[in-house]
Amino acid sequence: MTIISVPTDFNEEDLYVDLRRIVQHSLFLKCEGFNFAGSIKLKAATEMVEAAEWIGVLKPGSILVESSSGNLGAALSLIAASKGYGFLCVTDSRCNLSARRFMEAMGSRVHIISEPAADGGLLGARIAHVQALCASDDRYVWLNQYTNTDNWKAHYRTTAPAIARRFPQLDVLFIGAGTTGTLMGCARYFRTLQRQVRIVAVDSAGSVTFGGRPGRRMIPGLGTSVRPALLDESYVHEVVHVEEPDTIRACHRLARRGFLFGGSTGTVVSGATQWLSRHEDQDLTAVAIAPDLGERYLDTIYQTNWLHDLYGEDVLNPDELATDLTA
Ligand SMILES: Cc1ncc(COP(=O)(O)O)c(C=O)c1O
């Protein structure tokens, strides 16, 4: 039995889904969405808040302010509510309505930016808004997930050791890249361990993180329009880019087997599957990190009108999705 009195005290760290029957490759999916914030961002949020308290930047009366596409915002809302801080989330029009409602239910405020900056897109405009707020009132504390090293340290301390413990023979680890906190924390940990683990970053097509050209991205979570300051590419062995229709197909394929995951997970699973298809000749122990669950995407990725409007009527091929339970 687990009994807790603060929401951050619970996080399922040891759940993996064996995806062999769904993706036809040996792939274990580490589920990071089973906590009260519903995503992996609870780890980064907790680490950043505790470090800011420790150095005295965050104190009674402080108001946290952060730019987030939804999931870090949800995590900070929960922490702020449980510790008695204010929280203001600066997001953009791609933020899911359910993520916004989650934050507001916990007493947080949400500012939505809809005009991209000339240089830096919507993310650039969000950051400019956060900076203006901080300049206007010294109660605001911006932890800045894009530059805060406690973001990646959370994964160096928790996510990566948990995987290393369960998979001593790990060959390849697939990690989605947003701020690159998860990626850099895990990559640094495996480098320190001196284990021959291939680190494969999974990014959305249209993201500039690894130097690609900016393009339309409608699914929040992974990808950036400004290169993340935390990224050190020397730790990353390979990068796979995933088109949004492939993310959507991966999400629906998992859902048809009873696993409702979010957009970031669909992207990581699609990227991992593509990569494993190119390395079929090798017998590999492969793990992918699933950052989120699917409930927050019921009005987008799992909603037919939204899908057809953005990606056309053929985005989901019924034959491809059909459940073959004999596989
Ligand atoms: C659901 C979800 N998955 C993945 C990520 C990216 O993780 P990271 O910021 O550690 O790269 C984010 C970032 O906001 C996210 O919200």
PDBQT file of the ligand as one rigid body, heavy atoms in Angstrom, charges set to zero:
ROOT
HETATM    1  C1  LIG A 401       4.334  15.525 -23.003  1.00  0.00    +0.000 C 
HETATM    2  C2  LIG A 401       5.720  15.980 -23.163  1.00  0.00    +0.000 A 
HETATM    3  N1  LIG A 401       6.577  15.106 -23.613  1.00  0.00    +0.000 NA
HETATM    4  C3  LIG A 401       7.855  15.421 -23.802  1.00  0.00    +0.000 A 
HETATM    5  C4  LIG A 401       8.324  16.653 -23.556  1.00  0.00    +0.000 A 
HETATM    6  C5  LIG A 401       9.759  16.956 -23.810  1.00  0.00    +0.000 C 
HETATM    7  O1  LIG A 401      10.564  16.584 -22.775  1.00  0.00    +0.000 OA
HETATM    8  P1  LIG A 401      11.860  17.447 -22.506  1.00  0.00    +0.000 P 
HETATM    9  O2  LIG A 401      11.398  18.847 -22.274  1.00  0.00    +0.000 OA
HETATM   10  O3  LIG A 401      12.482  16.815 -21.315  1.00  0.00    +0.000 OA
HETATM   11  O4  LIG A 401      12.713  17.345 -23.725  1.00  0.00    +0.000 OA
HETATM   12  C6  LIG A 401       7.472  17.613 -23.112  1.00  0.00    +0.000 A 
HETATM   13  C7  LIG A 401       7.976  18.957 -22.891  1.00  0.00    +0.000 C 
HETATM   14  O5  LIG A 401       7.287  19.869 -22.550  1.00  0.00    +0.000 OA
HETATM   15  C8  LIG A 401       6.136  17.270 -22.907  1.00  0.00    +0.000 A 
HETATM   16  O6  LIG A 401       5.256  18.172 -22.466  1.00  0.00    +0.000 OA
ENDROOT
TORSDOF 0
